[in-house]
Amino acid sequence: MWAFHVAMPTLIFPTLYGIIAIYYVWRSLDHYIIQKGLYRKDPTFQPGDKYTLIVTFNLYVWNVVKQRTDGTYQLGELKNAKLKWMDTIKCEDHPAIEASKNHEDIQALLYFSSFTCAEVKEHRWGYEVRWADVRYRHRKQYPFVGVILMDHNYQTLDSYVGWVNDTRLEKKLRVDLY
């Protein structure tokens, strides 16, 4: 509009900022109202369950993470006011997981995310501990992960934290060299 001299920038920009402000206020109120009443839509609700809504591009679709008191996470979708659970994640318990918490890369991941679960794969050379932020599990290509490779004495061989797919992660960590 500005380039074709249809409207002046003094009109365009305040209008755009006003629309953005209205959008943010509306989405924030919508988020608050939906999250407050989410337990009523959940037939598996138990006292102590905590819900987190994650915004999507679709105005009527939200990703939902439910943290249970036993440490499991349920991942679902709220679509047109209907809640559907798609996955349940149980965090593993292993000495390698506890040892990995002392590594600075994993500490950084745990600091920035309170929705992490770890899984352990045992290899002939040691352990691969993979931490994942469950909020991004729906993103199959590039989830947010922290991976640490340790020998059988829980000494770090290599590590990585970031957004990456499995193929690139194996190249970065050189899993086949250990």
LINVENKA-V561233 format. One record per residue. N is the residue number from 1. RES is the residue in one small letter. PHI is phi in whole degrees, 0 to 359 (none if undefined). OMEGA is omega in whole degrees, 0 to 359 (none if undefined). NEAR is the number of other C-alpha atoms within 8 Angstrom. Layout:
N|RES|PHI|OMEGA|NEAR  N|RES|PHI|OMEGA|NEAR
This chain:
1|m|none|180|8  2|w|290|183|9  3|a|296|181|5  4|f|263|177|5  5|h|58|177|7  6|v|278|179|7  7|a|215|180|8  8|m|278|179|9  9|p|300|179|7  10|t|292|176|6  11|l|261|184|8  12|i|296|188|11  13|f|291|175|8  14|p|299|177|8  15|t|295|179|8  16|l|297|179|8  17|y|296|178|8  18|g|296|178|8  19|i|297|179|8  20|i|297|179|8  21|a|297|178|8  22|i|298|179|8  23|y|300|181|8  24|y|298|179|8  25|v|296|180|8  26|w|298|181|8  27|r|294|179|8  28|s|294|177|8  29|l|295|178|8  30|d|301|179|8  31|h|302|181|9  32|y|299|182|8  33|i|294|181|8  34|i|294|183|8  35|q|295|181|10  36|k|296|182|7  37|g|255|185|8  38|l|296|182|9  39|y|298|178|7  40|r|290|180|7  41|k|273|186|8  42|d|260|179|8  43|p|290|180|5  44|t|260|182|4  45|f|300|173|8  46|q|229|178|5  47|p|304|181|4  48|g|101|177|6  49|d|294|179|10  50|k|240|182|7  51|y|250|173|10  52|t|230|177|8  53|l|264|178|10  54|i|240|183|8  55|v|294|173|7  56|t|236|179|8  57|f|291|179|5  58|n|283|184|6  59|l|294|185|6  60|y|248|179|8  61|v|232|177|12  62|w|230|168|13  63|n|276|184|12  64|v|235|172|12  65|v|240|177|13  66|k|247|178|11  67|q|259|181|11  68|r|267|182|11  69|t|292|179|7  70|d|275|177|4  71|g|94|177|8  72|t|275|177|11  73|y|238|171|12  74|q|246|181|13  75|l|247|182|15  76|g|208|182|12  77|e|221|173|12  78|l|256|185|13  79|k|234|182|10  80|n|52|176|6  81|a|69|177|6  82|k|246|182|7  83|l|266|180|10  84|k|228|178|8  85|w|274|185|8  86|m|246|185|8  87|d|204|173|7  88|t|235|183|8  89|i|239|176|9  90|k|249|180|8  91|c|289|180|9  92|e|283|177|8  93|d|233|184|5  94|h|204|178|7  95|p|302|179|6  96|a|294|178|11  97|i|294|179|12  98|e|298|179|8  99|a|294|182|9  100|s|293|180|11  101|k|294|180|9  102|n|274|181|8  103|h|280|186|8  104|e|296|178|7  105|d|294|180|10  106|i|290|176|15  107|q|300|178|10  108|a|296|178|8  109|l|299|181|10  110|l|293|178|9  111|y|292|185|7  112|f|273|181|6  113|s|226|177|8  114|s|259|182|6  115|f|236|184|7  116|t|252|174|10  117|c|228|180|12  118|a|240|172|11  119|e|227|184|10  120|v|241|171|12  121|k|242|179|7  122|e|265|178|7  123|h|239|179|7  124|r|297|182|4  125|w|267|181|7  126|g|153|186|12  127|y|233|171|14  128|e|245|179|12  129|v|254|183|15  130|r|246|175|11  131|w|264|179|12  132|a|225|174|12  133|d|277|186|13  134|v|295|179|11  135|r|297|183|9  136|y|253|181|8  137|r|295|178|9  138|h|293|177|6  139|r|273|185|7  140|k|291|185|7  141|q|281|187|6  142|y|227|177|8  143|p|284|177|14  144|f|273|186|11  145|v|227|169|13  146|g|228|182|14  147|v|235|177|12  148|i|229|177|14  149|l|256|182|12  150|m|228|174|15  151|d|282|183|11  152|h|291|177|8  153|n|263|178|6  154|y|64|174|11  155|q|267|185|7  156|t|290|174|9  157|l|259|181|8  158|d|195|178|8  159|s|205|177|11  160|y|204|173|11  161|v|226|177|11  162|g|156|179|7  163|w|264|182|8  164|v|195|175|11  165|n|271|186|10  166|d|298|181|6  167|t|296|180|6  168|r|292|180|8  169|l|296|179|9  170|e|297|177|9  171|k|294|181|8  172|k|295|185|7  173|l|270|180|9  174|r|53|183|8  175|v|303|184|7  176|d|288|182|4  177|l|278|185|4  178|y|269|none|5
